[in-house]
Amino acid sequence: MSYDAANRRLTLTDGNGDTQGTEYDLEGNAITQTDALGRRQTFDYDARNRVVATRGPRIDQSTQYQLDGKGNIVQETRPNGQTITHQYDALDRRTSSIDSVGIMQSTQYDADGNVIATQDGKGNFSSYQVNALNQRTNESLRGNRTRAYTYNVHNDMLSQTDGRGNVTTHQYDGLGRKTQTILPDGSNASGPQRWQFDAMNLISQTDSNGHTTSYQYDALNRKISQSAPSAANDSGAPESWAFDARDNVIGHTDRKNIDQIMQYDGEDRLTSRTRAQVLQETRRYDAVGNLIQLQDANGHTTTYTYDNANQKLSSSKANVVQSWTVSPTNQVLTHTDGKGEVTTNTYDLRDRLLSQTNGANETQTYEYDRNNNRLRTTLPETSEGNRVWQHTYDAADRLTKIESPMSNGTTYTYNVDDQLASINDANHHTVTLTHDALARLTARTYPTTNAGSATFSTQYDGEGNAKIDTKANGHTTTRSFDALNRVRQVMVAGLMAASISTTHNVNANSNITNQTQTIASIQTTIEQSFDNQNRKQNEKLISDAMAGGSYQHQHRQSFDANGNAVSQTDATNTSTQQAFDARNRLISFTNSEGSTTQTWYADDTLASITQPGGIRTDYTYDGAKRVTQITHKHNGAITLSFEYNYDHNGNRTQEIKTQAAINGSGAQIQTTHYQYDLDDRLTRTDTTHQPPSANTPNETIVWTLDGVGNRLTETITNHNTNQQTSNKTYTYNARDQLTQMSDPPQQLVVDLSYDLNGNRIEKRVTKTTNNIAQTQTTTYQYDVKDRLIDVHPNAPNTNNQKTIRYQYDAQDRRIEKQTYANNNGVVGNAIETKIDLYQNQTLQHEATKSNNSNTDTPNATGLKISDTYRRGSKLDRHIEFAPSGNGGGTSNAQQSVRYYQLDALDTPIALTTATGTTTDRNQFDAWGNLQTQTANGNNVVIGQQPNTNPNQTGQAALLRNDNQSIGFTGYIKDDDTGLYYAGARDYDPLIGGFNAMDPAFGNTQQPITFNKYLYANANPSRYLDPDGKTNCESTRCALEQTRAMTSSVKDNAMLSGMIDRQQQTSAGHGDALKAYVSDALTSTAELTRDAAFANIEQQSAYTLNLGGQQRLNQRFDSIVEFIKNKPIDTLQLATTDQLELIDNLETQGDYRGAAYAQTTLDLNYISAATGTYGALKAGVSGLRKLSNLANTRMLAAEQNLSASASTANRTMTVVENPEGVENGVRGSEFVASAVAPARCTRAVCG
């Protein structure tokens, strides 16, 4: 440092030798500050030496101030031109702030300066009462909400009482450190939470279930060891840390004794991180601390540039450059992706997003109320007038109504503690929600139907784990948790069905190593092993087949330093080698069947796939990342192509499919036009064929829909004959369950019934021929987990009345289908058994039982593989093995290899041999109903034969003449039931809906998602539902596939931003932002970044689900209400930078600084929306837990996170009860104590 003669500091040189300086005027005022890069910020003063203007560091950044005689700022003009006027009372306390929009907030004080009332921009008042010690004792908040508090004389909060009278109490020691909290738990499941201290530090923490975590410290009061409760039962060692002389964390050893080593520069910034002797990343910074270079574990480098205000201007990796421009207030104005496509944002003076224009020049606009709630979203498409979504809010800024462009309105009500209490849909059907004293969802009650009243309820243990779920039919799910809140055993029981028991074994890093499901005498076990980076290396399935005996198979993989799976060995013992580029994108995979290569555009959209034998697929996209053309070729000759057009809302308006002639079917051009209502729901398709064909007539299909998207009518007109071939009407009950479909022209009536849990249990098909009515019944049976296990298809004109039975593994994957003839369901008498083997949740093999070791497939004892499905970034090829031999072994060569040719929804339209011969072709309607199938030279037209005519059978015809199982959008087709297996449930294309309730709760910003049965938001050409519980836009799903093939954190963060920008642009009204929050704010866990400090690294489906995505939905709805006026790019940049800061601080051991930074990040999105700093509990990651004990004070930022983590966990709301929670209802929310230091002072914890 250097000083002038007046002892004013002139320069400051940091630990890296970088120097910043200050210049002064004659009065000693700092008039210029120059940072280490020479960038200047200047200050203007008035005659009284008060700052009246600041300029810089960018030339467009200038703020002016006007002051009164007392030095109060009475007016400020921000760099974007916004002028804010402030008023003060006689004691110089600010009483109001007003801009050009209106009042921002006004405040009233008592004589002691306590705030006693506030008024928001819409005139809503909140009032506050204080006691003689100036402690706030009562709050009467806008929206008729109340809170009450008591304190001791040291200002420690003793109790909090919410609006429903629930009381939380606290105790403190003589130093003001919190030692006990008792939460309001009406079930008395919660014990007190306790904290114990030595003279300086927190040495133990006991949660509400009585489990104690202990801590040890060095002589400098730095946490060096943490011991999990003994009841964790995972053989884990204590977690430990090592520090350098500057308190940076230089070493961390997790509970599996895996070491992580960090290095820092002279300014204590992380420069490298090594885990298990593998260098994970290196970092370089500029002189002011901006990250300018990041090198990943494979040595690939990303560079960044910044403007004078340290706003990111560009990023470059592998010659792909992205760039941004920002406003004077640092809002993102433009984002240019690697392909040169630009997203443009505009803002009002309050920096609220007014419009966003995507790369396809489609503009979406927004309007707001005075409290900055988004009132209207106007979508880009204007062909039939403006399409406006309107939002209404109550006095507490809670969303109370969403009204669609067609005036379909959904309303919401809340209890006095801001929990969602009811949802009333556009058909005036109401779902009511009940919460306990800890704000946890305890009951969901649906409208009454013929099956009765349906209530789903949940009970919790002391730590908020969902201990017992009771479904509407009385089936119960009981879970046992270990001391780290990880689910270890699940028992599902019912009166009329076999109980299901599932046990979970985990290692010390919470990776699931064994899952065993037991149903009567049938047992399936999944064994998994992990490497030192917590990546799954091996998965083995061991199952007792329903036909007797047992079988097993395994899948092995290895990884490069970045975590890309470079080698995989499947159940046929086929080894596949995969290569990735510098952006961690899959570029080739090679095995004994040949090599497939992939190329990518600079924006990470897939450009081409080249398969063996000269087979190639090319993709083109518009500026909104929507596929506009797919061309399949063989040696340059086009065999199949697609062209797509879209409206400005992203709805597909046209598909032109050009098909070359194949054996059994001539060349043809099929053109389909799509029409939508103002709510973007499909209402009409017009299909024509050239040349015309009697087998494929030109036809028009028209649908009418009710307010929640249910199909009311369907008419089909054959333009070849000018006849109406179908005129269906649909009837629903109050739970949106289809109860009847009738088609007078076909003299067909289909009646459906359901159980209390919402599962379809019966279908009665009545067909009248020559005035004679014949009724056939299909019944459906489910196990206690609501998984379909038994189907009796029984359609007219079908002689063989079958029984179909299914079996599932511990991850709820359908692994076995057995077919019995003539309703003979006796075990061992199946006429056909098909066993499905998966890689994660994706079908990889089909197999049959092997009779002896000679016919075993090499890597699958007791099985003979019959079919293999290979995938790169998309479904690639189908391998069929001959019936004899051992399914891929030395004595069984491949019978055939065929390559898939997919449409924009990844539906297999054709299959082609390596010589380029197209052998199979499928044609589907918009909802996935098969219309024609050509296979092995035989062309089948659906409807020409009675047993494949849905108008006869009341069942979709999903033929397997092409000898493979993948159907519409990649679903597994079941030709016996007419259903597609979608994962969580089955999809019926004939009705455009599912057979069972959606396990996902729904999105308040997208009301159509509360329809529990509707497929793809009534827009099947735009949306997909890849797992049967979560829909996404088809473009987003395609980009997600890219992300699935990418392991780099930075690449995934970039892809997340691109995905969500696209979704916001296309979908509008909030769903993109909700997805952004769930991805971006939890990205450190989802992308396995620096998670060693949390005792666990999450690896997709391979580890415990750390809280469950459904847990976040309700919280995110309120978060979205706040952040929805921000553009995705702004959030992406700010969040990425903030997460980097948090990572650095944590790695350096500055946990308190990290807590501040994390709190700042979370409060930016949360506090203004919810009024509760503990609203986000990061249920997916479990990495950082914020306390809600500090109520409305910023003490939450300072609160010792270790001491308050379990309290924060207690308030997490479970909004749905999917079976997936078995993989960890609360996961590892214990990990908060690993993030924060076990240190506490009165200033922090008092």
VENJONOR-V912218 format. One record per run of one state. SS is the DSSP state (~ for helix, > for strand, _ for the rest). FROM is the first residue (numbers start at 1). LEN is the number of residues. If there is no record, write none. Layout:
SS	FROM	LEN
SS	FROM	LEN
//
This chain:
_	1	1
>	2	2
_	4	5
>	9	5
_	14	5
>	19	6
_	25	5
>	30	5
_	35	5
>	40	6
_	46	5
>	51	5
_	56	6
>	62	6
_	68	5
>	73	5
_	78	5
>	83	6
_	89	5
>	94	5
_	99	4
>	103	7
_	110	5
>	115	6
_	121	4
>	125	6
_	131	5
>	136	6
_	142	3
>	145	7
_	152	5
>	157	5
_	162	5
>	167	6
_	173	5
>	178	5
_	183	10
>	193	5
_	198	3
>	201	6
_	207	5
>	212	6
_	218	5
>	223	5
_	228	2
~	230	3
_	233	6
>	239	5
_	244	5
>	249	5
_	254	5
>	259	6
_	265	5
>	270	6
_	276	2
>	278	8
_	286	5
>	291	6
_	297	4
>	301	6
_	307	5
>	312	6
_	318	2
>	320	7
_	327	5
>	332	5
_	337	5
>	342	6
_	348	5
>	353	5
_	358	5
>	363	6
_	369	5
>	374	5
_	379	9
>	388	6
_	394	5
>	399	5
_	404	5
>	409	6
_	415	5
>	420	5
_	425	5
>	430	6
_	436	5
>	441	9
_	450	2
>	452	9
_	461	5
>	466	5
_	471	5
>	476	6
_	482	5
>	487	7
_	494	6
>	500	7
_	507	4
>	511	9
_	520	2
>	522	9
_	531	5
>	536	9
_	545	5
>	550	10
_	560	5
>	565	5
_	570	5
>	575	6
_	581	5
>	586	6
_	592	2
>	594	7
_	601	5
>	606	6
_	612	3
>	615	7
_	622	5
>	627	8
_	635	2
>	637	10
_	647	5
>	652	8
_	660	2
>	662	1
_	663	2
>	665	1
_	666	2
>	668	9
_	677	5
>	682	9
_	691	8
>	699	7
_	706	5
>	711	8
_	719	4
>	723	10
_	733	5
>	738	6
~	744	3
_	747	1
>	748	7
_	755	5
>	760	10
_	770	2
>	772	11
_	783	5
>	788	5
_	793	10
>	803	6
_	809	5
>	814	7
_	821	11
>	832	8
_	840	2
>	842	8
_	850	3
~	853	3
_	856	1
>	857	1
_	858	2
>	860	1
_	861	2
>	863	9
_	872	3
>	875	7
_	882	12
>	894	9
_	903	5
>	908	6
_	914	4
>	918	7
_	925	5
>	930	6
_	936	2
>	938	4
_	942	4
~	946	3
_	949	1
~	950	4
_	954	12
>	966	1
_	967	1
~	968	3
_	971	1
>	972	3
_	975	4
>	979	3
_	982	4
>	986	3
_	989	4
>	993	2
_	995	8
>	1003	1
_	1004	2
>	1006	1
~	1007	4
_	1011	3
>	1014	1
_	1015	1
~	1016	3
_	1019	4
>	1023	2
_	1025	7
>	1032	2
~	1034	11
_	1045	4
~	1049	19
_	1068	3
~	1071	10
_	1081	2
~	1083	4
_	1087	4
~	1091	4
_	1095	5
~	1100	3
>	1103	1
_	1104	5
~	1109	15
_	1124	4
~	1128	20
_	1148	3
~	1151	20
_	1171	24
~	1195	4
_	1199	2
~	1201	10
_	1211	8
~	1219	5
_	1224	5
~	1229	7
_	1236	3
>	1239	1
_	1240	2
~	1242	4
_	1246	1
//
